[in-house]
């Protein structure tokens, strides 16, 4: 493994430093003969909602999942929270050429209340706490619930779980040392999830200002997946049998920008997630960063939501002594123009230059 000498402005500290990489780790101690790389140094990007191993119809093969992860890596994503997969991707975690992956187990839903083939479908809501316990044991510290989905009997989005079951299930996860996140689009499931002590919400398009205030106070994170929400009008156009649901999806799409702007304003911890693997192609995390910037984040905040801030949230270090050498190098400052993120001069994963 070739030693590296990194010289440049380190973000987010905004300090010009000389660093060295040897045996996959960052150090401030000089290494003789190291190859010098100069530029703006950014902790590797983080896709906090990504599905390597998922297609529009369900699980892919491991080979296809690896190709998806490579696509993300080559676009700068070096850490992925998988946010629910029907495929066991532990073999991918053992590969040094792929992004680090935090597994969140399988989606937990009810029978006929989510996309077929995506997750575990329970026959009775009362089975949820036991299912959460199993996913907490088999994941990397995260469990993914489906909080709401279309109920064809109602003709609209509706919650899946009774409030008391949610409270018990999330307590089970917390007692096992795991955090819980939930897919949720509409308004009606939100109070139950938040009151039960959920740690994070995915999408969250129906969140009200009062709920956002509560999330900020209780340190509940939000991953809004804005580039996936852009699919809502197309979903609505196909839902001709359910006009109430279709109108609801269009309204949620129309209001998501204001919701995210409110979340940012009141201090909710918002992180970037592409939701790649279903309706979104892999390698699009920079699109999500730019969408968060348009929604009200400064360029530096938007970059941090997919880099140093997201790493801290998920328990991973940035560019500091002793940390894993997972970082990106740019010729110019990406905080001045987020489009720069599309053109790293070097991608360094586990101390090895790759994907350039």
C-alpha positions as CSV (number, residue, x, y, z in Angstrom):
1,X,0.0,0.0,0.0
2,X,1.6,3.3,-1.1
3,X,1.9,5.9,1.6
4,X,0.4,9.3,0.8
5,X,1.3,12.9,1.7
6,X,-1.9,15.1,1.8
7,X,-1.4,18.8,1.6
8,X,-4.2,21.3,1.5
9,X,-7.2,22.9,3.3
10,X,-8.9,20.4,5.5
11,X,-12.7,20.8,5.9
12,X,-14.6,21.6,8.0
13,X,-11.8,23.1,10.0
14,X,-10.7,25.3,7.1
15,X,-7.0,24.8,8.1
16,X,-4.1,24.3,5.7
17,X,-2.3,21.2,6.9
18,X,0.1,18.4,5.9
19,X,-1.1,14.9,6.7
20,X,0.2,11.5,5.9
21,X,-1.6,8.2,5.2
22,X,-0.1,4.9,5.9
23,X,-1.7,1.5,6.4
24,X,-5.1,3.0,5.8
25,X,-4.9,5.6,8.6
26,X,-4.4,9.4,8.8
27,X,-1.4,10.8,10.7
28,X,0.4,14.1,11.2
29,X,3.7,12.2,11.4
30,X,5.7,12.5,8.2
31,X,6.2,9.3,6.2
32,X,9.4,9.3,4.0
33,X,8.8,8.7,0.3
34,X,5.1,9.3,0.4
35,X,3.3,10.4,-2.8
36,X,2.1,14.0,-2.5
37,X,-1.5,14.9,-3.3
38,X,-2.7,18.6,-2.9
39,X,-6.1,20.2,-2.8
40,X,-9.1,20.8,-0.6
41,X,-9.5,17.7,1.6
42,X,-13.1,16.6,2.4
43,X,-14.2,13.7,4.6
44,X,-15.7,11.0,2.3
45,X,-19.3,11.6,1.5
46,X,-22.1,9.8,3.4
47,X,-25.3,8.6,1.8
48,X,-27.6,8.2,4.9
49,X,-30.4,6.5,2.9
50,X,-29.1,4.2,0.2
51,X,-30.0,0.6,-0.9
52,X,-27.1,-1.2,-2.6
53,X,-28.7,-4.6,-3.2
54,X,-32.2,-3.3,-4.1
55,X,-33.9,-2.9,-7.5
56,X,-37.4,-1.7,-8.3
57,X,-38.6,-5.3,-8.0
58,X,-36.7,-6.5,-4.9
59,X,-33.3,-7.9,-4.1
60,X,-30.5,-7.9,-6.6
61,X,-27.6,-10.4,-6.7
62,X,-24.5,-9.6,-4.6
63,X,-22.7,-8.9,-7.9
64,X,-25.3,-6.3,-8.9
65,X,-25.1,-4.8,-5.4
66,X,-21.4,-4.5,-5.6
67,X,-21.7,-2.6,-8.9
68,X,-24.3,-0.3,-7.4
69,X,-21.9,0.4,-4.5
70,X,-19.0,1.1,-6.9
71,X,-21.2,3.6,-8.7
72,X,-21.8,5.4,-5.4
73,X,-18.1,5.2,-4.5
74,X,-17.0,6.7,-7.9
75,X,-19.4,9.6,-7.2
76,X,-17.6,10.2,-3.8
77,X,-19.8,8.2,-1.4
78,X,-17.5,6.3,0.9
79,X,-20.0,5.6,3.7
80,X,-23.5,4.2,3.3
81,X,-26.3,3.6,5.8
82,X,-28.3,1.0,3.8
83,X,-31.6,1.9,5.4
84,X,-33.2,-1.5,4.8
85,X,-32.3,-4.3,2.4
86,X,-33.8,-7.7,1.5
87,X,-30.2,-8.8,0.7
88,X,-27.5,-9.8,3.2
89,X,-24.6,-7.5,2.1
90,X,-22.1,-8.6,4.8
91,X,-19.9,-10.0,2.0
92,X,-19.7,-6.5,0.6
93,X,-18.6,-5.1,3.9
94,X,-15.5,-7.3,3.7
95,X,-14.4,-5.8,0.4
96,X,-11.8,-3.1,0.6
97,X,-12.8,-1.5,-2.8
98,X,-16.4,-0.7,-1.7
99,X,-17.8,2.0,0.5
100,X,-18.2,1.2,4.2
101,X,-21.8,0.0,4.8
102,X,-23.9,0.4,7.9
103,X,-26.6,-2.3,7.7
104,X,-30.1,-1.5,8.9
105,X,-31.6,-4.9,8.6
106,X,-34.8,-5.5,6.6
107,X,-37.8,-3.2,6.3
108,X,-40.5,-4.2,8.8
109,X,-44.0,-3.9,7.4
110,X,-47.4,-5.6,7.5
111,X,-48.7,-8.0,4.8
112,X,-49.8,-6.1,1.7
113,X,-48.8,-2.7,3.3
114,X,-45.5,-2.1,1.5
115,X,-43.7,-2.9,-1.8
116,X,-43.6,-6.7,-2.3
117,X,-40.2,-8.3,-2.0
118,X,-38.6,-5.3,-0.2
119,X,-38.9,-6.4,3.5
120,X,-40.4,-8.7,6.1
121,X,-44.2,-8.7,6.1
122,X,-45.8,-9.4,9.5
123,X,-49.3,-10.8,9.7
124,X,-50.1,-9.0,13.0
125,X,-48.9,-5.7,14.4
126,X,-48.3,-7.4,17.7
127,X,-45.4,-9.2,16.1
128,X,-43.5,-6.0,15.6
129,X,-41.5,-6.0,18.9
130,X,-40.1,-9.5,18.4
131,X,-39.3,-8.6,14.8
132,X,-37.5,-5.5,15.9
133,X,-35.5,-7.5,18.4
134,X,-34.3,-9.8,15.6
135,X,-33.4,-7.0,13.3
136,X,-31.5,-5.2,16.1
137,X,-29.5,-8.3,16.7
138,X,-28.6,-8.9,13.0
139,X,-28.0,-5.3,11.9
140,X,-25.3,-2.7,12.6
141,X,-27.2,-0.8,15.2
142,X,-30.2,0.4,13.1
143,X,-33.7,-0.9,12.6
144,X,-36.0,0.3,9.8
145,X,-39.8,0.4,10.1
146,X,-42.4,1.2,7.5
147,X,-44.4,3.8,9.3
148,X,-47.1,4.4,6.7
149,X,-48.2,3.3,3.3
150,X,-51.3,3.2,1.2
151,X,-54.2,1.4,2.8
152,X,-56.3,0.3,-0.2
153,X,-59.4,0.0,2.1
154,X,-59.0,3.6,3.0
155,X,-57.8,4.8,-0.3
156,X,-55.0,6.9,1.2
157,X,-51.8,6.8,3.2
158,X,-52.4,5.3,6.7
159,X,-50.3,4.2,9.7
160,X,-49.3,0.6,10.0
161,X,-48.8,0.3,13.7
162,X,-50.8,1.1,16.9
163,X,-49.1,3.6,19.2
164,X,-48.6,1.2,22.1
165,X,-47.0,-1.4,19.8
166,X,-44.6,1.3,18.4
167,X,-43.6,2.3,21.9
168,X,-42.8,-1.3,22.9
169,X,-40.9,-2.0,19.7
170,X,-38.7,1.1,19.9
171,X,-38.0,0.4,23.6
172,X,-36.9,-3.1,22.6
173,X,-34.5,-1.7,20.0
174,X,-33.1,0.9,22.4
175,X,-32.6,-1.8,25.1
176,X,-30.6,-3.7,22.5
177,X,-28.4,-0.7,21.8
178,X,-30.0,0.0,18.4
179,X,-31.6,3.0,16.9
180,X,-34.9,3.0,14.9
181,X,-35.8,4.9,11.8
182,X,-39.0,4.9,9.8
183,X,-40.2,5.4,6.3
184,X,-43.1,7.9,6.6
185,X,-44.8,10.1,3.9
186,X,-48.1,11.4,5.4
187,X,-49.2,13.2,8.5
188,X,-51.2,10.5,10.4
189,X,-48.4,8.2,11.5
190,X,-46.0,11.0,12.7
191,X,-47.3,11.6,16.2
192,X,-47.2,7.9,17.0
193,X,-43.6,7.5,15.8
194,X,-42.4,10.6,17.5
195,X,-44.2,9.9,20.8
196,X,-42.7,6.4,20.8
197,X,-39.2,7.7,20.8
198,X,-38.1,7.2,17.1
199,X,-34.5,8.3,16.4
200,X,-34.9,9.3,12.8
201,X,-37.5,9.8,10.1
202,X,-37.0,9.1,6.4
203,X,-38.8,11.4,4.0
204,X,-41.1,13.0,6.6
205,X,-43.0,15.0,4.0
206,X,-46.0,15.5,6.2
207,X,-44.2,17.0,9.2
208,X,-45.8,20.1,10.8
209,X,-43.9,23.0,12.3
210,X,-44.8,21.9,15.8
211,X,-43.5,18.4,15.1
212,X,-40.3,19.8,13.7
213,X,-39.8,21.9,16.9
214,X,-40.2,18.7,18.9
215,X,-37.7,16.8,16.7
216,X,-35.1,19.6,17.2
217,X,-35.6,19.5,21.0
218,X,-35.5,15.7,21.2
219,X,-32.6,15.3,18.7
220,X,-34.6,13.3,16.2
221,X,-32.9,13.3,12.8
222,X,-34.5,13.8,9.4
223,X,-33.3,12.3,6.0
224,X,-35.7,13.9,3.5
225,X,-34.5,12.2,0.3
226,X,-35.6,15.2,-1.8
227,X,-34.6,13.7,-5.1
228,X,-36.9,10.7,-4.5
229,X,-39.8,12.9,-3.4
230,X,-39.5,14.4,-6.9
231,X,-41.1,11.1,-8.0
232,X,-44.4,11.8,-6.2
233,X,-46.2,13.4,-9.1
234,X,-45.5,10.5,-11.3
235,X,-46.6,8.1,-8.6
236,X,-49.8,10.1,-8.3
237,X,-50.4,10.0,-12.0
238,X,-50.4,6.2,-12.0
239,X,-52.7,6.0,-8.9
240,X,-56.0,6.5,-10.9
241,X,-57.9,4.0,-8.7
242,X,-57.1,6.0,-5.6
243,X,-57.8,9.7,-6.3
244,X,-57.5,10.8,-2.6
245,X,-54.1,9.2,-2.3
246,X,-53.0,10.7,-5.6
247,X,-54.1,14.2,-4.5
248,X,-52.4,13.7,-1.2
249,X,-49.0,12.7,-2.8
250,X,-49.1,15.8,-5.0
251,X,-49.8,18.0,-2.0
252,X,-46.9,16.4,0.0
253,X,-44.6,17.0,-3.0
254,X,-45.7,20.6,-3.3
255,X,-45.0,21.3,0.4
256,X,-41.8,19.4,0.9
257,X,-39.5,22.4,0.2
258,X,-41.2,24.5,2.9
259,X,-41.1,21.6,5.3
260,X,-37.4,21.1,4.9
261,X,-36.7,24.8,5.1
262,X,-38.7,24.9,8.4
263,X,-36.7,21.9,9.7
264,X,-33.4,23.7,8.9
265,X,-34.6,26.9,10.5
266,X,-35.6,25.3,13.8
267,X,-32.4,23.2,14.1
268,X,-33.5,19.7,13.1
269,X,-30.5,17.6,12.3
270,X,-31.0,17.0,8.5
271,X,-28.8,14.6,6.6
272,X,-28.4,13.8,2.9
273,X,-29.8,10.5,1.5
274,X,-30.4,9.7,-2.1
275,X,-32.7,6.7,-1.6
276,X,-30.9,5.0,-4.5
277,X,-31.9,1.5,-5.4
278,X,-35.6,1.8,-6.0
279,X,-36.8,4.6,-8.2
280,X,-33.5,6.6,-7.9
281,X,-30.2,5.7,-9.7
282,X,-27.1,5.2,-7.7
283,X,-24.4,7.8,-7.8
284,X,-26.8,10.8,-7.3
285,X,-25.8,11.9,-3.8
286,X,-24.5,15.3,-5.1
287,X,-28.0,15.9,-6.5
288,X,-29.4,15.6,-3.0
289,X,-26.7,17.9,-1.5
290,X,-27.7,20.5,-4.1
291,X,-31.4,20.0,-3.4
292,X,-30.8,20.6,0.4
293,X,-28.9,23.8,-0.5
294,X,-31.9,25.0,-2.6
295,X,-34.2,24.1,0.4
296,X,-32.3,26.5,2.7
297,X,-29.0,25.1,3.8
298,X,-25.9,27.0,3.2
299,X,-23.5,25.3,0.8
300,X,-21.3,24.4,3.8
301,X,-24.2,23.0,5.8
302,X,-25.4,21.0,2.8
303,X,-22.0,19.5,2.2
304,X,-21.6,18.8,6.0
305,X,-25.0,17.0,5.9
306,X,-23.4,14.5,3.6
307,X,-19.8,14.6,5.0
308,X,-18.5,15.5,8.4
309,X,-21.8,16.1,10.2
310,X,-23.3,12.8,8.9
311,X,-20.1,11.0,9.9
312,X,-20.3,12.3,13.4
313,X,-24.0,11.3,13.6
314,X,-23.2,7.8,12.5
315,X,-20.1,7.4,14.7
316,X,-17.4,7.8,12.1
317,X,-14.5,10.3,12.2
318,X,-13.5,12.9,9.7
319,X,-10.0,13.9,8.8
320,X,-8.2,13.6,12.1
321,X,-5.2,11.8,13.4
322,X,-5.8,8.0,13.7
323,X,-9.0,8.1,11.6
324,X,-9.6,5.8,8.6
325,X,-8.3,7.5,5.5
326,X,-11.6,7.8,3.7
327,X,-11.6,11.2,2.0
328,X,-11.9,13.2,-1.2
329,X,-9.6,15.8,-2.8
330,X,-10.8,18.7,-4.9
331,X,-8.9,21.2,-6.9
332,X,-11.1,24.1,-5.7
333,X,-13.3,24.7,-2.6
334,X,-16.6,22.9,-3.0
335,X,-18.2,25.3,-0.5
336,X,-17.9,28.0,-3.1
337,X,-19.6,25.8,-5.8
338,X,-21.2,22.5,-4.9
339,X,-20.9,21.4,-8.5
340,X,-17.2,20.9,-7.7
341,X,-18.3,17.8,-5.8
342,X,-18.9,16.0,-9.1
343,X,-15.2,16.2,-10.0
344,X,-12.9,15.0,-7.2
345,X,-9.3,14.8,-8.3
346,X,-8.7,11.9,-6.0
347,X,-11.0,9.4,-4.1
348,X,-9.2,7.8,-1.2
349,X,-10.9,4.8,0.4
350,X,-9.1,2.9,3.2
351,X,-5.9,4.7,2.3
352,X,-6.0,3.7,-1.3
353,X,-6.6,6.0,-4.3
354,X,-9.4,4.6,-6.4
355,X,-12.1,5.4,-8.8
356,X,-10.3,8.3,-10.5
